[in-house]
Amino acid sequence: MRAREIHAAAEQLAGEPLRWTSVKGTLAAYAEGSKPRFERVRRGYYRIREHVVPLSG
């Protein structure tokens, strides 16, 4: 999914505007480390890693 699409979806879920840099930074931060939540497919494109278990609400 394109990062811009993720930004738009996050704004819709939050019900308010979100800073583009915050969403982009979150994607980048959680695409690295020992247990990344996202996988960077290519520049500007991300997907959820398969091993991530969604939070139950």
Helices and strands as residue ranges (DSSP letters): H 3-14, H 20-29, E 38-42, E 45-48
